[in-house]
Amino acid sequence: MIKDLFFSLVRKNIFFLLSGFVSVLTITSCGDVKQIQYMQGEFDTAKLSKIVYQEPLIQKGDLLGVTVFSDNQLASSEYNQPITSSTSGNNGAAGYLVDDDGNIRLYGIGLLKVEGMSRKWVATELSKKYVEKDLLKTLTLRFGT
C-alpha cells in the first residue's frame, strides 16, 4: 500500500523530480577554479645544474639498435640491420635483443657481454672491435626496450 502510494506520487511528479535533479546538478557543478602556482616556493636553478644524470644500464631484454657509419657505405651496410615497417605496432624497430645471459650477437664480431654496462661503454667496445676490422669511422648506438 505504501509502495503503491509512493509510485503513484512519483509518476505524477516525474517532471518536477527530474527538474529538481537537473537544477541541483547545475548549481553544484558551478564553482570557482583555483589558480595553481606550479613552481611554488623557492626555485633555485643553480641546484638543477648540479644534478648528476645517472645513465641507465643495459638489462636483459633491452633492444639495442646499432648503426655503423663509415667511408665505405657498402661495407658498413653489411653490419647494419635493415629497418622494416610492421603493422604489429613495433614501429619497425630493428636491433639486437640482449639475451638471458646478457649478451648480444653482432655480425662479424660475435658475442658481446653488455648486461650491466652503459651505452657509452658499449659504444667504446664496439668502436674498438670495428676499428680492428678497419671499418668504423663513427658509431651511433640507440638504446631502447
C-alpha positions as CSV (number, residue, x, y, z in Angstrom):
1,M,0.0,0.0,0.0
2,I,2.7,2.5,0.9
3,K,4.7,1.2,-2.1
4,D,1.7,1.9,-4.4
5,L,1.3,5.4,-3.0
6,F,4.9,6.2,-3.4
7,F,5.0,5.1,-7.1
8,S,1.8,7.0,-7.9
9,L,3.3,10.2,-6.5
10,V,6.5,9.6,-8.5
11,R,4.5,9.1,-11.7
12,K,2.5,12.3,-11.2
13,N,5.5,14.4,-10.2
14,I,8.2,12.9,-12.5
15,F,8.7,16.3,-14.3
16,F,9.3,18.1,-11.0
17,L,11.6,15.4,-9.7
18,L,13.7,15.5,-12.9
19,S,13.7,19.3,-13.0
20,G,14.9,19.4,-9.4
21,F,17.6,16.8,-10.0
22,V,19.0,18.7,-13.1
23,S,18.8,22.0,-11.1
24,V,20.8,20.5,-8.2
25,L,23.4,19.2,-10.6
26,T,23.7,22.5,-12.4
27,I,24.0,24.6,-9.3
28,T,26.6,22.3,-7.6
29,S,28.8,22.0,-10.7
30,C,29.4,25.7,-10.9
31,G,32.4,26.8,-8.9
32,D,35.5,28.9,-9.0
33,V,38.6,27.4,-10.4
34,K,41.6,28.0,-8.2
35,Q,44.7,29.4,-9.7
36,I,47.6,26.9,-9.2
37,Q,51.1,28.1,-9.0
38,Y,53.3,25.4,-10.5
39,M,56.7,26.4,-9.2
40,Q,55.7,27.0,-5.5
41,G,58.3,28.2,-3.0
42,E,61.9,28.9,-3.8
43,F,63.2,27.6,-7.1
44,D,67.0,27.6,-7.4
45,T,68.1,26.8,-11.0
46,A,71.7,26.6,-9.8
47,K,70.9,23.5,-7.9
48,L,69.4,21.9,-11.0
49,S,72.8,22.2,-12.8
50,K,74.4,20.2,-10.1
51,I,72.2,17.2,-10.6
52,V,74.2,14.3,-11.9
53,Y,72.4,12.3,-14.6
54,Q,72.7,8.5,-14.0
55,E,72.8,6.8,-17.3
56,P,70.6,3.7,-17.3
57,L,72.5,0.4,-17.5
58,I,71.6,-2.2,-20.1
59,Q,69.5,-5.1,-18.9
60,K,68.3,-8.4,-20.2
61,G,65.5,-7.9,-22.7
62,D,66.7,-4.5,-23.8
63,L,66.8,-3.8,-27.6
64,L,70.0,-2.1,-28.7
65,G,69.9,-0.6,-32.2
66,V,73.4,-0.2,-33.5
67,T,74.1,1.8,-36.7
68,V,77.6,1.8,-38.2
69,F,78.7,4.6,-40.4
70,S,81.9,4.6,-42.4
71,D,83.5,6.0,-45.6
72,N,82.6,2.8,-47.4
73,Q,78.8,2.7,-47.3
74,L,78.6,-0.8,-48.8
75,A,80.9,-2.2,-46.2
76,S,79.1,-0.6,-43.3
77,S,75.7,-1.6,-44.6
78,E,76.7,-5.2,-44.1
79,Y,76.8,-4.5,-40.3
80,N,73.6,-2.6,-40.1
81,Q,70.2,-4.3,-39.6
82,P,67.5,-3.2,-42.1
83,I,64.6,-1.3,-40.6
84,T,61.4,-2.9,-41.7
85,S,57.9,-1.5,-41.3
86,S,55.4,-3.6,-39.5
87,T,51.7,-3.4,-38.7
88,S,52.2,-5.1,-35.3
89,G,53.0,-1.8,-33.6
90,N,56.7,-2.1,-33.1
91,N,57.4,0.9,-35.4
92,G,59.9,-1.0,-37.5
93,A,62.3,-1.3,-34.6
94,A,65.4,-3.2,-35.6
95,G,68.1,-4.0,-33.1
96,Y,69.9,-6.6,-31.0
97,L,68.0,-8.2,-28.2
98,V,70.0,-8.6,-25.0
99,D,69.6,-12.4,-24.3
100,D,69.1,-14.1,-21.0
101,D,72.8,-14.3,-20.5
102,G,73.2,-10.5,-21.0
103,N,74.9,-10.9,-24.4
104,I,74.2,-9.6,-27.9
105,R,75.5,-11.3,-31.1
106,L,76.7,-8.9,-33.7
107,Y,77.5,-10.0,-37.3
108,G,81.3,-10.2,-37.8
109,I,82.0,-9.6,-34.1
110,G,80.3,-12.4,-32.3
111,L,79.1,-12.3,-28.7
112,L,79.5,-9.2,-26.6
113,K,78.6,-9.1,-22.9
114,V,76.5,-5.9,-22.4
115,E,74.3,-6.5,-19.3
116,G,75.1,-4.0,-16.6
117,M,77.1,-1.8,-18.9
118,S,76.3,1.7,-20.1
119,R,75.7,2.8,-23.6
120,K,78.9,4.7,-23.6
121,W,80.9,1.5,-22.6
122,V,79.1,-0.5,-25.4
123,A,79.9,2.2,-27.9
124,T,83.5,2.2,-26.9
125,E,83.8,-1.5,-27.1
126,L,82.1,-1.7,-30.4
127,S,84.3,1.1,-31.7
128,K,87.4,-0.9,-30.7
129,K,86.1,-4.0,-32.4
130,Y,85.1,-2.3,-35.6
131,V,88.4,-0.4,-35.8
132,E,90.2,-3.8,-35.6
133,K,88.2,-4.7,-38.7
134,D,89.3,-1.4,-40.3
135,L,85.6,-0.5,-40.9
136,L,84.5,2.1,-38.4
137,K,84.6,5.9,-38.7
138,T,81.6,6.7,-36.5
139,L,79.2,4.6,-34.4
140,T,75.7,5.5,-33.3
141,L,74.1,3.4,-30.6
142,R,70.3,3.7,-29.9
143,F,69.1,2.3,-26.6
144,G,65.5,1.2,-26.0
145,T,63.3,-1.5,-24.6
